[in-house]
Amino acid sequence: MAGVLAARGNVRVAVLPKPGRVTPMSPSRVVRVSDSLGPSGRLPRAYLVPGQASFADFLSAHDPHLLPSGRALPPGMVPEAPHGTTIVAVEFAGGAVMAGDRRATMGSMIAHREIEKVFGTDEYSCVGIAGAAGLAIELVKLFQVELEHYEKIEGTLLSLEGKANRLATMIRGNLGMAMQGLAVVPLFAGYDVDTGQGRIYSYDVTGGCYAERHHHSVGSGSLFARGSLKKLWRPGLDAAGAVRTAVEALYDAADDDSATGGPDLDRRIYPVVGVVDAEGYRRVDEATMQGVVDAVVQGRRVDPGGATPGPVREGTP
């Protein structure tokens, strides 16, 4: 991340852009090396004080303009911006699956057909985004650095509940933007190394963090996706069955919500699906996703409502 602190081993150093370079986090702010040097030509003391395990807290104290919430909106109406829509998460025996459709909307228009809304945040967790897409993606990148910074400073992983609470704090910092129409509402899931189980956390725009049981969904199509998840989820699903359940839920959401994009077979645009378990986070490859999507579409040709028990009940794609 340009112009801010990064941790390497037990030493924290400043990673600064080339002179004159405009950082992507602040389009109007030109950051130069000399901006961060003290009168003696050394880095400011804030860069060298030990014990700062939170990267976001360091930015807030040192240069809040680099935070998404630190930039004031210009006066006037908030312009329309692309919004991410539906994210679903499903627990299975020993982990969790998260899936997101590929459509971003801007009002009644389709802003993007291939946006990615599911990201790995560290080795054992992932996050899906709904809401203002630009702010959400920037928040996810900052959260990824936050977790890596903590691990390098403390020498250990933050607990899964700790990660969920850190994300809640960052969302709470975006409340000003949310009140002006640029809300970010993510869904967080991960593998708890202490219990050996997958866990899901949802949020509201004020930063409220809520542990969910079995499955959950956020975004414009979440009402329809949750109904599908209630119908299809059962205890004892394996990873493949959870992937199939998540894709079925997104299919149902796209069937009733115009802002949710279903699988595009002509363009070969499939949902982004991530699996996190004891082996860590991994994204389901495109070839596997094609097989899952083909099975779902074929099943819907026979039963458009998806109510007939099928392979998903057996835990296989």
N, C-alpha and C positions, 0 to 999 in steps of 0.2 A: 504494500500500500504506500503510495508516494507521499513524501513529505511528513511522515509520521514515524513513530518508534516501532521497531521490530525487535524480537528477542531471538538470540542465537546462543544456544547453550546456556551458560550462566551469566552471559554478558549481554546487555541491551545496547543496541547501536541505533543510530538514526539512519534511516534509508531515505535519502533526499533525491529529488529529480534533477535532471540536468538544468542548468541556468536557462530561464526563459520558458520552460515547459509549463503548459497549463495542465493542472491535474484534473482527471476526469471527475473527481468528487466535488470540485468547485470550479466550474467553467470560467468564472470571471476572475479567479484569483491566480495570479502568477507567483509561483514559489521559487525562490532562488536559494542556493546554498547559504549565501550571506545572511538571509533572513533569519536563520536559526543559530547563527554564531554570535557569541557574546563579544564584548569589546576586546577581550584578549584573543579573539580568534578561536576560542574553544566552544564546544557545545554548551548550551545552558545547563544549569545544575539539575533542572527537572528531568533531563534525559539520563542522569547518572544516579539518581536517588534509588536505592534498592527497596524491594518490598512492594512494588506496585504490580500486583498480579492481574489487574483488570486493564486491558488495553483501552476499552471505551472510557473508563474513568480517567486514564491518563490524558486521552484526547480532550475530554471535557474540561480538565483543569488547564491543559497546556494550550490547546487551540480548538475551541468548540466549533469553529467554523468548518472544520473537517468532518464533523458529524452530520448525518442526514437531518437531524432535528436542529442543527445549529445555524441553518440558513433561513432567513426570513423570506417569505413570499412577497413579491411586489404587490403594491396596492391594486385593487380591482378584482375582477372575477378570476377564479382559478380555472386555467384552461383545461379542456378535456385531455385526459391522458389515458394510455392503454391500461386496462385492468385485467389481471389474471382472474380466473374463475374457479373451477371446481377441483378440489383436492380430497382424496380419500385415504384413510389409513386403516389397516387391518392387523390385528394381532394373530399370531399363530403359535404353535407349540415351539417355544424357544426363540422367538423373535417377532419382528413386525415388518409389514410391507406398506409402502407409501406410493401412491400413483396420482398423476395429474394429467389432465387433458392438455392439448397443445394450442388452444385458442386463446387469444387476447382480444378483448373488445374495447371500442372507444365510442361510447354512446350506442347507436344502433349499427355501427360499422364493425367489421372484422378488421382489427388492427394488425394482427399477425396470426399466421396459421401454424407456426412451428415453434412457438415460445416454449422454453423449458421452465417448469415450475417446481421441480423436485431436485434438491441438491444434498449431497453428503456434506455434513458440517464437521465431522471428525471421523475417527475410525469406527465409532459405535453409535452414530446418530445421524439423522437426516431431517430436513425441514422442507415443507411445501408452502408455496406462497399464494395468497389470494389478496386482492386489493390493488392499489396503485403499483403497477409492475416495476417501474423504474426505482421507486423508493424501496420496494420490497427486495429487489435484487441487490441493491446497495446495502441494505440492512443485513441480508444473508452473508454477503462478503465480509462485512464488519464482524459478524458473529463468528464466522470461520476463523478470522484472525484472533478474535477474543479467546476462543478455545485453544488455539495453538499457542498463543502467548502465555496463557495460564499454565499449560503443560510444560512449557520451557522454563518458566520462572519457578514454578513449584516442584517440577520434576515428577509430577503425577497427573493422571487424568482427573478432571472434575467429575463428580458423581453425576448420574443422569438427572436426578432431581435438581442438582446445582446448575446444570446446563439449562434446564427448563426455566429456572428462576432467573438466570442471567438474561435469557431471551425476553422474559417478561419485563425486566427492567429496561431493556433497550426499546421495547414496544411502547412502554409508558413514556419514554422520552420523546416519542413521536406524536404524543397526544395533540400538540398544537397543530401539526399538519393534518391529523385526522379530523379535527374540528373544522378544518377548512376544506374537507372533502377528499383528502389524500390519505385515506386510511390503509393500514397494512395489517392483515389478519392471517398469520401463518398457522401451520399445523406442525407440531414437532413430534418425532418418534425416535426411539432408540432401544438399544439392548442394554439392560441393566446387568452389569457384570457381577454384581453382588447376589442377585436373585436368579440369574439365568433366564430371565423373561423379557419379552418385549413390552414396552409401555408407550402410551400415546398421551400427548398433552395438547389441549386447545387453549385459545386465548381470545380476549376481547380487545377492543381498541384502547381501553384504559390500562392494559397490561395485566389484567386478571389472568391467572394461570390455573387450568383445571385438568386434573387427571381423568382420562376417559377409560371406560371399560370396553374391551373387545374390539370396538371399531368406532370411527368418527369421520365426519366430512365437514368441510368449510367451503364457502364460495356460493355463487349464485345458484348452482345446481345441487347444493348440499341437501336440500329437502328431499329431492327425489333419490339422491344417492343413499341417504340414510335409510329410506324405506327399502331400497334394494339390499342394503347390507343386513338389515334386520331379517330379511327373507332368506338370505343365502349363507350368512355366517353360522358356524356351529363350532363347539369346542373340539379340539383335536385336529384342526386343519394343519396341513403341512405347508411349507413355503409355496409350493406350486399351486396348491388349492387356494391359498390366500391371494396369490397373484391373479388367479382366475376370478376370484370373488371381487377384487378391486376393479378389474377391467369390466366385469358385468355391471358393477355399480356406476362406473363412468358412462357405460353404454345407456343405462337407464336414465341418468341425468341428462345426457345429450338428447334423448328422445323427447324430453319435456321442457328443457331449458335451452333457449336459442343461443345463449352466451357460452354454453359448453360444447366443445367440439368432439364429435364422435370419431372413431377411427376412419381415416381417409385411405381407402384401399387403392384408389387410383394413384395418389401421390406417395403412397407407402408412408404415411404419417401416422405413427402409433403413439399411444400414451407413454409417458416417461414413468417407469416403475423402478423403485429401489427396494432392495431387501437388506435388512440389517439383523444380524444374529451373532452367534459366538465367533464366527469367522470374519466379522466386520461388515462394513457397508459395501454394497456392490450394486451396480445398475444392471438390470436385466437387459441382455443384448438384443439387438434388433431381430435376429433370426428367431429367437425364442418368442419374442413379442408377436412376430408375424404368425407363428403357430397358434398362440393363445387367441389372438384377434380372429383368425380364420375359424377357430373352433366356436368362439362366441357368436360370430355372424352366422355361421351355419346353423347353430342351435336356434337362433332367433328367427331364421326362415321357417323352421318347423313350429316354434312357439314364440311369437313376437313378444309376449310378456315375460318370457324367461322364467315361468313358474314351474316348468316340468323338471323334476329332479334329473340331474345329468352328471357329467364327470366332476363338476365342481363339488358335488356332495361327497365324492369319493376322494377328493383332495388331489386330483390330477388335472393338468391343463388339457 
